[in-house]
């Protein structure tokens, strides 16, 4: 898998070719240019994650190159390659927006160098992904549609919502806790002719049985102790609009009967009042339970079940639509920044990999909580990284190297030897005798190494 795209700019051909080989061996896509002005044209037509540029070049300095680049490109990271005498200029480049500088000659055996390159590439990728996700959010999220998704099944549900919303029929939404059933209900309301009227959500599981009738239907003054004034219930408050009954399977049987009567007659009676009140309300219900099973068990009225199940929507869990996770994360970060004045710019690829490898039993609600916690922990950073993710989020990440010591050592030794041999042959244009001399080994020994690591000298010989 390609780690990132790098453009190397230097007026020394040997450096360009050897750096290209080394970086490509590490999994990067690399292009080279010996002229900064030509490099600017390349960058105008192609996206790169990182530019590694020499400070001193004939036609344009590294600092001038960076200033010109930033006029049209704010996301590509920039590392200055500088000799000892120009470090002061390299520091100036950092003030102009360079990611960092590396002193020449560059020692690719130094892990600090590789860490710097990796971080520079990742920063650019995060910025680019952030811009991409922002554009996607702008396309997805509208005043009518609060649902953020790229999932084909969810997009089909959205199309279905737009068709059924104007029909003014009862809708039943199935889905696990936290999948966004209320957002589906809100979208139905927003696309309906009732959108200018109230949308009132209520979780049936959160109301005590003793208060449920009063909450739903209201009461008259003096109808019971503490009823000091007339009070409307939620159904009456939603007149003309939509009422969303979440976890409808939790309703007691007596309330189910009263709700059925309202759905049939469009009338309610407040507690303590003989007068019927006509109410024009659309009901959208939701459950994470199997209502048919509850009917069989005698816990849910069969007549009510058939009354509310006319139009049915089943919302898939987050683990079945993981392509939504990046855009949801972007949305939650933006919400956190807006609410608390935060400055989190995005999330690292390793942290995102953790989120993508988790199954999310609590669905979108759980993801939102995890991102909110991560934003708090990352308040002194620009990006959420893997250390900011709640440890309760279990994940598995594929290892890109074996954990067995002997196997790991052999794999990395093979990488080193191939890179080393290619650098030798690049510097000697494929001349084995010269390469052996540079390596301070016998020509025959070098040939054995070339054969063992399958490096062909003829590929490095210049053709006239």
Steps between C-alpha positions, in 0.01 A plus 500: 500500500633842400596710803481835325614713205830689520662745258878548542651822363880533478746610231728200567397198292677245722306618803170492311547145375635352822230666714233379259619140533520516881157654541334270247647201680318621811169503316469863387409614149781735396556748218812712455584839350832681459336840457272680749306687230422173321406349836241775552332405171496135608336599829234703320390192309556220750437446871790413732510446875857627543758709318863447602696791359863607508562847640761616247405457135606703192169651384309524824582454869307257716342795682384663174370161381295461819354852477385435142358160593293641786329744262297211356560206733445512877489128575816336362767471770841651426835379637815699429822308439779729611874504550639620833562855374137558399320376811405858587322529164330165563359636826363797303329251270324350799357844574371504140320170560761227452438189709867464604854475367753218467873565504715371215647248451181314589550181698217266409614259771387759755145414620440871571518570125238237421276622783520855364407387149217281631354782713527752214320266260232421756437867579441573133273197461293608801460853360401365158258249653356779715427711192348199321277412797393863540383506137318170546329630814384811315345278231344251743370714784216739420228679695255225407740207527685463833628152406872472420573198284678366193368147547296366204236343727459823697479702178217271390328569833534874434338461160219300664455771766453766231229286338306409816537830690217682315259204539422585865488132603635345823859375467675236711881513518697193603863517611747442782543758772710795383467449121325834449131409495405847624690659208301280261178616667613863483579463129150359441355805678727743311402361158128494588237771469517530881858632504396847625319347799646340817710183501486350850712197587432291809675189629231266632754312710585813702149582628369333813172310465326725754574816301461359150131574443541858622810549281324371190151642540525785753261572788239741632553715805394318818487156336751369758714626786759745362301580182488874570435604139392362163789342317539381142654158431769439239245389239306824534821708499596339169169594333560549129845347522668167574545300818787253515446209740839339553510151656126457453535138610544627858145643518274329759195323359250754640680791333526297180119479500461877543758566226314265264175685569669830414644358175154378398291799607752789491359608839638513855351566844704667769493330840197630689329637188199349317552722198676346198758712322575445130874487436668485161833328565715261301653216704845361422597213730829315554621190679809287549283200590317240294141628532359188333660291773359734767156452344539122523604536864197715577712807581394710202153542356458333163254764377743780589786312334314479168389862534854639529683259269353636177828653381812330633866612497788287629818695581826301468747512792823698471711183469325434168567849362854581606550726199293751702751511787749755351229751405321451835828559685557821303148616590547425871836680509341805333213494749742477793714788367192719447351424841818530709723720285738214429768494232516131408580477128448129445603148591813299417481196274601266786222634721252468215615142443411423862149638447454309174608171660250527787147354479314782684233318703371843609497621139511871409419617853804310631722639221392855585585447869842355412582794270387755760732339758783490246453872422532580871819292530640652180427860604874585498553333162390571144398142432337211680748212512477140621592602858187714519263213414320346798676173596163326529477514122648161417659458162729283289758644266676286243873486563708600198790293633532163676541498877739202487850648555680297233233564236481872582881535487520321163222712349660829603848381400366415154352850471827659608715293262279568197505873573876502563579313177274724293667812640846357415396420143331837456816683602715286265244482216487121525879446493559197728877556531455861614217399730713229665777752551261748664366223723854388584421135414612254231325523162403132526342558841295790362378286213381234745310766697341638182386151406373420850291819528394495133644841408580538129800734426389555139196697622736769633715541190438817302399452140634744242 
